[in-house]
């Protein structure tokens, strides 16, 4: 019986079995499946869709480079992507633009990353898992999960509606924002400080930065949130608006028209898109953008990347957090298979600390990115006591202790609080406006 054949009738007991079943063929799931397969583990990787499939989140971080090196796919990613050397910030309250580069971070050995089409990157990583020896199956959606002392049984629905059953000793949830296990355990919590929604599309003919800077991401602030501007190697540009949910709820016209009206609220972006056209007139929207899980691992399972937490994408952390969580899960999965859950307690605690650390570091900046004090720091970056270098270290994704950034970053945070206290009315108004925006959403939902 071939589980990859859609014509195969529903599986009979005992069904298919493997050591590790990975649900989700995105960067997190494909990375861990590759690592496990290369170490001789019997691993099956299930993806509900078929590659290449659309996914937003095209901007990578320099910290990804080392992970691509370890997977042996850096050269292929280089071919897919456009070099991203830094970030441009544009504010409606400043007449100038600000440009920071990753080469100014404390660790200058990784000065760039890439902008990529996620459909191409995800297909590459999924294919790499198959080449490593993982059994990769597309068009297979996990529907039900039941755990016992020996592992888990997972009911899977294929594209044609037929069902099959998998038995595994360890289950990895890399299902992204589907959050398979978090929904099962009811551990998914909307982030109280990062409520946001997004609408996005791709444009042809956008005016970019010139020369070496063409691939840099640009962040545009505007009254209802911020925009991303991500140039891709095929000439298209990804444009997205991350806004307060109440603003998205105010829509009273078709989404493409509403998106164009939103862009018009940010004149510098509208100017760069003056001669651009929206690809296929397609605009996507999503709400309930940010969430956290109460835990990321149990006796026989782990949650990777977005299956555990999703934070505002202003600093392009998604792919790095997904892939790094896969590397961090490797010793946990192996220890559990070898010694059982009781013998893997230390690895489980280490994985928990690692997985929480990344969203925590980024969230401090995300929560404050629309605050006028933080906006002023980004628009006029300075480096006393290496504070700017520490911030860029975090924004490059180097958040897991490879570089000693803690002291200058603490000094930067202290400076932020001092400047905020020095402008009490401005700080109060910014805080009040944020709370009002969240309260409006709560009222509208009640």
Backbone torsions as a table, in degrees:
resi	resn	phi	psi	omega
1	UNK	NA	128.5	-175.5
2	UNK	-106.7	111.4	-177.7
3	UNK	-68.8	-13.1	179.1
4	UNK	-86.2	-8.4	-177.8
5	UNK	-91.5	113.2	-177.7
6	UNK	-60.1	-21.0	-177.7
7	UNK	-81.9	-9.3	-179.7
8	UNK	-62.8	131.8	179.3
9	UNK	-67.8	163.2	-180.0
10	UNK	-51.9	140.4	-175.6
11	UNK	-67.6	146.0	172.5
12	UNK	-98.5	158.2	178.1
13	UNK	-59.1	142.1	5.7
14	UNK	-87.8	5.9	177.4
15	UNK	77.0	-159.1	179.8
16	UNK	-91.7	151.9	-179.2
17	UNK	-138.1	153.0	177.4
18	UNK	-160.4	166.9	175.5
19	UNK	-70.0	-48.4	-176.1
20	UNK	-130.5	128.8	173.4
21	UNK	-110.1	123.7	179.6
22	UNK	-108.0	122.5	179.2
23	UNK	-98.1	111.8	177.7
24	UNK	114.6	118.2	-176.9
25	UNK	-102.6	37.4	172.5
26	UNK	-89.0	-165.2	-177.3
27	UNK	-57.4	-39.7	-178.5
28	UNK	-67.9	-54.1	-176.7
29	UNK	-64.5	-43.6	-179.2
30	UNK	-65.6	-37.8	179.7
31	UNK	-64.2	-48.8	-179.2
32	UNK	-66.3	-39.5	177.9
33	UNK	-60.1	-40.0	177.7
34	UNK	-62.8	-48.3	-177.9
35	UNK	-62.5	-42.7	-179.9
36	UNK	-67.5	-43.6	-178.5
37	UNK	-63.2	-38.3	179.4
38	UNK	-66.1	-19.8	178.1
39	UNK	-99.2	13.7	173.2
40	UNK	87.1	10.3	-179.3
41	UNK	-79.6	142.1	174.3
42	UNK	-82.0	100.4	-173.9
43	UNK	-125.1	134.6	174.7
44	UNK	-112.8	136.9	-177.1
45	UNK	-120.0	117.2	-177.2
46	UNK	-108.6	131.0	176.9
47	UNK	-124.0	130.2	-175.4
48	UNK	-70.1	-28.3	-178.5
49	UNK	-104.8	-165.5	177.6
50	UNK	-124.5	131.6	177.3
51	UNK	-77.8	145.3	-3.6
52	UNK	-79.2	136.7	176.9
53	UNK	-127.0	150.3	-175.7
54	UNK	-65.2	139.3	171.8
55	UNK	-155.0	136.2	177.1
56	UNK	-84.9	160.6	179.1
57	UNK	111.4	60.1	-169.4
58	UNK	-89.0	-11.5	-171.5
59	UNK	-95.8	128.5	-177.8
60	UNK	-105.9	168.0	179.8
61	UNK	-113.1	154.3	176.6
62	UNK	-54.3	-30.8	178.7
63	UNK	-63.9	-20.7	175.5
64	UNK	-66.4	-27.2	-172.6
65	UNK	-58.7	-46.4	-179.5
66	UNK	-60.9	-37.5	-179.5
67	UNK	-68.6	-40.8	175.7
68	UNK	-63.8	-38.0	175.8
69	UNK	-58.6	-46.3	-177.6
70	UNK	-66.5	-30.7	176.4
71	UNK	-81.1	-14.6	-179.5
72	UNK	78.9	25.3	-176.6
73	UNK	-119.1	10.5	-175.2
74	UNK	-58.2	-44.0	-177.4
75	UNK	-61.5	-38.0	180.0
76	UNK	-70.9	-37.8	176.6
77	UNK	-64.8	-39.5	178.0
78	UNK	-58.1	-39.6	179.5
79	UNK	-69.3	-34.7	-178.6
80	UNK	-74.7	-32.1	-164.6
81	UNK	-102.9	175.7	173.2
82	UNK	-116.3	132.3	-175.4
83	UNK	-61.7	134.2	179.6
84	UNK	-120.8	108.6	-174.9
85	UNK	-94.3	-16.6	-176.8
86	UNK	-177.3	-161.4	-175.2
87	UNK	-131.9	134.8	172.6
88	UNK	-103.6	135.6	177.0
89	UNK	-114.5	134.6	178.7
90	UNK	-128.8	125.6	-175.5
91	UNK	-120.5	141.1	176.4
92	UNK	-70.4	-11.0	-177.8
93	UNK	-103.2	8.4	179.4
94	UNK	-134.5	143.4	-179.5
95	UNK	-85.5	-14.1	-178.6
96	UNK	-108.9	164.5	171.9
97	UNK	-100.6	154.3	178.6
98	UNK	-117.7	136.1	179.9
99	UNK	-127.5	125.4	174.0
100	UNK	-121.0	147.7	-178.1
101	UNK	-122.1	147.0	-177.8
102	UNK	-66.1	-20.4	177.7
103	UNK	-67.0	-12.5	178.5
104	UNK	-89.2	1.3	178.5
105	UNK	-72.0	170.3	-180.0
106	UNK	-62.0	-42.6	174.9
107	UNK	-96.6	110.6	-174.7
108	UNK	-95.1	11.5	-176.0
109	UNK	-81.7	-11.7	179.3
110	UNK	-128.1	79.0	-170.6
111	UNK	-84.4	-1.7	-177.5
112	UNK	-152.7	164.0	172.0
113	UNK	-134.0	-152.6	179.9
114	UNK	-139.7	156.5	162.8
115	UNK	-99.7	131.2	-176.2
116	UNK	-136.2	156.0	166.7
117	UNK	-77.4	122.1	-176.7
118	UNK	-63.0	-31.7	178.1
119	UNK	-58.9	-39.4	-179.1
120	UNK	-76.0	-42.7	179.4
121	UNK	-64.0	-46.4	-178.0
122	UNK	-64.1	-37.8	177.5
123	UNK	-64.9	-40.4	177.8
124	UNK	-59.8	-47.9	-177.5
125	UNK	-68.5	-37.1	177.3
126	UNK	-64.1	-44.3	178.5
127	UNK	-63.6	-37.5	179.0
128	UNK	-62.3	-38.4	177.5
129	UNK	-62.4	-41.6	178.3
130	UNK	-64.7	-41.5	179.2
131	UNK	-65.7	-27.0	179.4
132	UNK	-77.5	-13.6	179.0
133	UNK	117.7	-2.5	175.3
134	UNK	-71.7	147.2	174.9
135	UNK	-86.8	110.6	-173.2
136	UNK	-104.7	125.5	-175.6
137	UNK	-128.9	123.1	178.4
138	UNK	-101.2	160.8	-178.5
139	UNK	69.3	28.9	-179.2
140	UNK	-125.5	112.8	-177.6
141	UNK	-109.3	124.8	176.3
142	UNK	-72.0	130.5	-176.9
143	UNK	-111.0	-45.2	-175.2
144	UNK	-135.4	144.6	179.6
145	UNK	-132.8	132.2	174.6
146	UNK	-130.4	127.9	-179.1
147	UNK	-101.8	152.3	169.7
148	UNK	-144.7	-171.0	-175.4
149	UNK	-68.5	-15.8	-177.4
150	UNK	-104.8	-8.9	-177.9
151	UNK	152.0	-134.0	-176.1
152	UNK	-147.1	152.9	170.2
153	UNK	-116.1	130.0	-175.6
154	UNK	-122.3	125.4	174.8
155	UNK	-91.0	129.0	-172.9
156	UNK	-123.5	134.7	177.1
157	UNK	-105.8	131.2	178.5
158	UNK	-89.0	174.1	-179.0
159	UNK	-56.2	-37.0	-175.2
160	UNK	-85.4	5.1	179.3
161	UNK	92.9	-12.3	177.2
162	UNK	-70.9	160.5	-175.5
163	UNK	-125.3	153.4	175.6
164	UNK	-141.8	161.5	-177.7
165	UNK	-120.2	133.6	176.1
166	UNK	-114.1	137.2	172.3
167	UNK	-111.8	128.4	-179.2
168	UNK	-137.2	156.0	175.5
169	UNK	-83.5	-22.5	-179.6
170	UNK	-148.3	137.5	-179.1
171	UNK	-115.8	131.5	176.6
172	UNK	-113.3	121.4	177.1
173	UNK	-95.3	105.0	173.6
174	UNK	-121.2	39.1	-172.9
175	UNK	-81.2	6.3	177.7
176	UNK	66.9	-141.9	-175.7
177	UNK	-72.7	-3.2	169.6
178	UNK	-68.4	-27.0	176.7
179	UNK	41.8	62.2	-174.6
180	UNK	-52.7	-55.3	-175.6
181	UNK	-76.5	-36.0	178.3
182	UNK	-61.7	-36.0	175.6
183	UNK	-70.2	-39.0	179.1
184	UNK	-63.0	-45.3	-177.0
185	UNK	-87.6	-5.6	-178.3
186	UNK	57.6	46.3	-179.2
187	UNK	-108.0	2.1	-178.5
188	UNK	-83.9	125.1	-177.3
189	UNK	-124.4	128.1	175.9
190	UNK	-60.8	132.8	-176.8
191	UNK	-68.5	123.6	-174.3
192	UNK	-69.7	-17.9	-176.0
193	UNK	-111.3	-5.7	-172.7
194	UNK	-124.5	29.7	178.3
195	UNK	-59.9	121.5	179.9
196	UNK	-158.1	163.3	176.2
197	UNK	-132.6	168.9	-177.6
198	UNK	-145.5	149.9	168.5
199	UNK	-135.8	142.3	-170.0
200	UNK	-157.5	157.4	177.8
201	UNK	-162.0	177.4	178.8
202	UNK	-114.4	141.4	-177.6
203	UNK	-123.4	147.6	169.7
204	UNK	-107.2	141.4	175.6
205	UNK	87.2	14.8	177.3
206	UNK	-69.8	143.2	178.5
207	UNK	-83.3	121.7	-175.6
208	UNK	-105.0	174.2	168.5
209	UNK	-65.7	164.1	-172.5
210	UNK	-104.6	156.2	173.4
211	UNK	63.6	-136.6	-177.2
212	UNK	-59.7	-24.8	-175.7
213	UNK	-87.3	0.8	-173.4
214	UNK	-56.9	-35.4	-175.8
215	UNK	-86.2	0.2	-178.4
216	UNK	-67.3	145.0	172.7
217	UNK	-77.7	145.7	174.3
218	UNK	-119.0	135.2	174.2
219	UNK	-109.0	120.6	177.0
220	UNK	-108.4	121.8	170.5
221	UNK	-82.8	147.6	169.6
222	UNK	-150.5	179.8	-167.5
223	UNK	-61.3	-29.6	-174.7
224	UNK	-104.1	7.3	179.7
225	UNK	151.2	-126.3	-179.3
226	UNK	-153.9	158.5	176.7
227	UNK	-112.5	148.4	164.3
228	UNK	-104.7	151.2	178.5
229	UNK	-136.3	105.0	-172.3
230	UNK	-122.1	108.8	178.7
231	UNK	-75.8	136.5	178.4
232	UNK	-112.4	158.3	-171.6
233	UNK	-67.1	-23.2	-178.1
234	UNK	-85.2	6.6	177.7
235	UNK	97.8	-13.9	176.2
236	UNK	-84.2	160.9	179.9
237	UNK	-130.2	128.9	177.5
238	UNK	-83.5	125.2	179.0
239	UNK	-121.8	129.1	178.5
240	UNK	-141.6	147.5	176.0
241	UNK	-115.2	122.7	173.3
242	UNK	-101.9	117.7	-168.1
243	UNK	-132.1	164.3	171.1
244	UNK	-62.4	138.6	-177.8
245	UNK	-56.4	-32.1	-179.9
246	UNK	-61.3	-32.8	-179.5
247	UNK	-67.3	-43.4	179.0
248	UNK	-64.9	-35.5	178.5
249	UNK	-67.5	-17.8	-178.9
250	UNK	-78.8	-4.3	-176.4
251	UNK	-61.0	131.8	178.2
252	UNK	-131.4	18.4	-178.8
253	UNK	-143.9	170.2	179.5
254	UNK	-54.9	147.4	-172.9
255	UNK	-58.0	-43.8	178.4
256	UNK	-59.6	-40.4	178.9
257	UNK	-67.7	-41.7	177.9
258	UNK	-62.7	-38.0	179.0
259	UNK	-64.8	-42.7	178.6
260	UNK	-64.3	-39.3	177.1
261	UNK	-63.5	-37.5	179.1
262	UNK	-66.7	-42.6	177.6
263	UNK	-60.8	-37.7	-179.9
264	UNK	-62.5	-21.2	177.7
265	UNK	-74.4	-8.7	178.7
266	UNK	-122.0	86.2	-173.3
267	UNK	-53.8	-40.2	179.2
268	UNK	-61.8	-37.5	176.9
269	UNK	-71.8	-42.6	179.0
270	UNK	-57.8	-36.9	178.4
271	UNK	-64.6	-41.2	-179.9
272	UNK	-70.4	-20.1	178.7
273	UNK	-104.3	12.8	-174.5
274	UNK	-57.3	-41.0	-178.2
275	UNK	-104.6	15.6	-175.8
276	UNK	-95.5	156.6	177.2
277	UNK	-123.7	142.5	178.7
278	UNK	-76.4	124.7	-176.2
279	UNK	-64.9	121.7	176.4
280	UNK	56.1	17.8	179.9
281	UNK	53.7	32.9	-175.5
282	UNK	-101.7	124.7	174.4
283	UNK	-129.7	136.5	179.4
284	UNK	-111.4	151.7	177.8
285	UNK	-138.9	148.3	177.2
286	UNK	-147.6	147.5	178.7
287	UNK	-121.4	-175.4	-178.0
288	UNK	46.9	55.6	-164.5
289	UNK	-72.4	-33.2	-172.1
290	UNK	-120.1	137.0	179.7
291	UNK	-155.9	163.2	176.7
292	UNK	-134.6	151.0	172.3
293	UNK	-97.4	155.7	179.1
294	UNK	-75.0	-25.5	176.6
295	UNK	-155.2	163.6	-174.4
296	UNK	-121.8	-0.2	-179.3
297	UNK	-156.1	152.8	174.4
298	UNK	-136.6	-164.9	-175.6
299	UNK	-59.8	-41.3	-173.9
300	UNK	-127.2	23.8	-178.9
301	UNK	-154.7	160.3	173.6
302	UNK	-143.7	148.5	176.6
303	UNK	-112.0	128.5	-176.4
304	UNK	-111.5	148.7	170.8
305	UNK	53.6	-131.1	-175.5
306	UNK	-66.5	-17.3	177.0
307	UNK	-66.2	-22.2	176.9
308	UNK	-98.8	-47.1	-175.6
309	UNK	-154.4	149.5	173.3
310	UNK	-136.2	126.3	179.1
311	UNK	-116.5	160.9	178.6
312	UNK	-46.6	133.8	-172.4
313	UNK	-85.0	17.5	-173.4
314	UNK	-58.0	-30.2	-178.8
315	UNK	-108.3	18.4	170.1
316	UNK	57.4	40.5	-173.2
317	UNK	-88.3	-9.6	-167.4
318	UNK	-59.0	-53.4	-176.4
319	UNK	-65.9	-39.1	179.0
320	UNK	-64.1	-46.5	-179.6
321	UNK	-61.9	-36.7	178.7
322	UNK	-66.0	-51.7	-175.9
323	UNK	-69.4	-39.3	-179.8
324	UNK	-66.3	-34.1	177.2
325	UNK	-66.3	-31.4	176.7
326	UNK	-66.2	-45.0	177.1
327	UNK	-61.9	-40.3	-179.0
328	UNK	-68.6	-27.6	-178.6
329	UNK	-77.9	-20.1	-175.4
330	UNK	-54.5	-53.8	179.6
331	UNK	-63.4	-30.9	178.1
332	UNK	-65.8	-48.2	-179.0
333	UNK	-62.4	-46.3	-178.9
334	UNK	-63.4	-42.3	179.9
335	UNK	-63.5	-39.9	179.7
336	UNK	-65.8	-42.4	179.1
337	UNK	-64.5	-36.1	-176.2
338	UNK	-82.6	-39.2	-170.6
339	UNK	-121.2	-3.5	-177.5
340	UNK	83.3	167.7	-177.7
341	UNK	-57.2	-39.8	-178.4
342	UNK	-65.0	-34.0	-179.8
343	UNK	-82.5	-3.9	-178.2
344	UNK	-112.2	18.4	-176.3
345	UNK	-60.5	-41.2	-179.2
346	UNK	-64.1	-44.1	179.6
347	UNK	-65.9	-34.6	179.0
348	UNK	-67.3	-41.0	177.8
349	UNK	-65.8	-39.3	179.2
350	UNK	-65.6	-40.7	177.9
351	UNK	-64.0	-40.4	178.8
352	UNK	-61.3	-46.4	179.5
353	UNK	-62.0	-44.5	-178.6
354	UNK	-62.3	-46.5	-174.7
355	UNK	-66.7	-34.5	178.6
356	UNK	-75.0	-28.2	-172.5
357	UNK	-63.7	-45.2	-175.9
358	UNK	-60.4	-57.6	177.7
359	UNK	-56.8	-34.4	179.9
360	UNK	-63.8	-45.7	-178.7
361	UNK	-64.0	-45.1	-179.1
362	UNK	-69.7	-35.1	-173.8
363	UNK	-63.7	-33.1	-179.9
364	UNK	-58.8	-41.5	178.9
365	UNK	-75.3	-40.5	-177.5
366	UNK	-60.2	-43.9	-178.0
367	UNK	-61.6	-27.7	-174.3
368	UNK	-107.3	3.1	-171.0
369	UNK	-65.5	-27.3	177.9
370	UNK	-93.3	1.0	177.7
371	UNK	-73.7	137.8	-177.0
372	UNK	-61.2	-30.9	177.3
373	UNK	-65.2	-48.3	179.4
374	UNK	-65.9	-40.0	178.2
375	UNK	-60.6	-39.7	177.6
376	UNK	-63.9	-38.2	177.8
377	UNK	-63.2	-41.6	-179.7
378	UNK	-71.8	-30.8	-178.8
379	UNK	-80.9	-18.0	178.7
380	UNK	-136.9	65.3	-172.7
381	UNK	-71.6	132.8	176.5
382	UNK	-131.2	163.8	-170.2
383	UNK	-125.9	43.1	175.3
384	UNK	-67.3	137.2	178.7
385	UNK	55.3	28.9	177.4
386	UNK	62.8	26.4	-178.2
387	UNK	-67.8	-44.2	178.1
388	UNK	-61.5	-41.7	179.6
389	UNK	-62.2	-37.1	178.6
390	UNK	-67.2	-42.2	177.9
391	UNK	-61.1	-44.8	179.8
392	UNK	-66.2	-29.6	175.2
393	UNK	-61.5	-45.0	177.2
394	UNK	-65.1	-46.0	-176.9
395	UNK	-67.3	-20.9	174.3
396	UNK	-80.5	-6.7	177.9
397	UNK	95.8	3.0	-177.8
398	UNK	-84.2	69.3	-170.1
399	UNK	-109.7	3.8	-173.6
400	UNK	-114.1	33.5	168.5
401	UNK	89.1	7.0	179.3
402	UNK	-73.6	-25.9	-177.7
403	UNK	-127.9	136.3	-178.5
404	UNK	-77.1	81.1	-177.1
405	UNK	-100.8	-5.2	-167.4
406	UNK	-62.0	-46.9	-176.9
407	UNK	-64.3	-53.2	179.1
408	UNK	-64.8	-29.1	176.9
409	UNK	-69.0	-39.3	176.5
410	UNK	-62.4	-38.8	176.8
411	UNK	-64.2	-39.7	177.9
412	UNK	-62.3	-45.1	179.8
413	UNK	-62.8	-39.6	176.9
414	UNK	-62.1	-40.5	176.8
415	UNK	-63.0	-39.7	177.8
416	UNK	-59.1	-47.1	-178.2
417	UNK	-66.0	-38.6	179.5
418	UNK	-64.1	-45.3	179.4
419	UNK	-64.8	-38.4	178.1
420	UNK	-62.8	-42.3	178.8
421	UNK	-67.0	-30.2	179.8
422	UNK	-72.7	-14.5	178.4
423	UNK	-127.4	67.8	-171.4
424	UNK	-62.0	-40.0	-177.6
425	UNK	-66.7	-43.9	178.6
426	UNK	-62.2	-43.2	-179.4
427	UNK	-65.3	-43.1	179.1
428	UNK	-62.5	-44.1	-179.5
429	UNK	-63.3	-39.9	179.1
430	UNK	-66.0	-43.3	178.9
431	UNK	-64.2	-44.3	-178.5
432	UNK	-63.3	-40.3	-179.3
433	UNK	-65.0	-40.6	179.0
434	UNK	-63.2	-46.2	179.2
435	UNK	-63.4	-36.9	178.5
436	UNK	-63.9	-41.6	179.5
437	UNK	-61.5	-44.0	179.6
438	UNK	-67.0	-40.4	-178.9
439	UNK	-65.7	-36.8	176.9
440	UNK	-60.7	-40.2	177.7
441	UNK	-63.8	-46.6	-179.7
442	UNK	-59.8	-42.6	-179.2
443	UNK	-64.1	-41.8	-178.8
444	UNK	-66.1	-30.5	-177.3
445	UNK	-83.0	-16.0	-175.1
446	UNK	-87.2	NA	NA
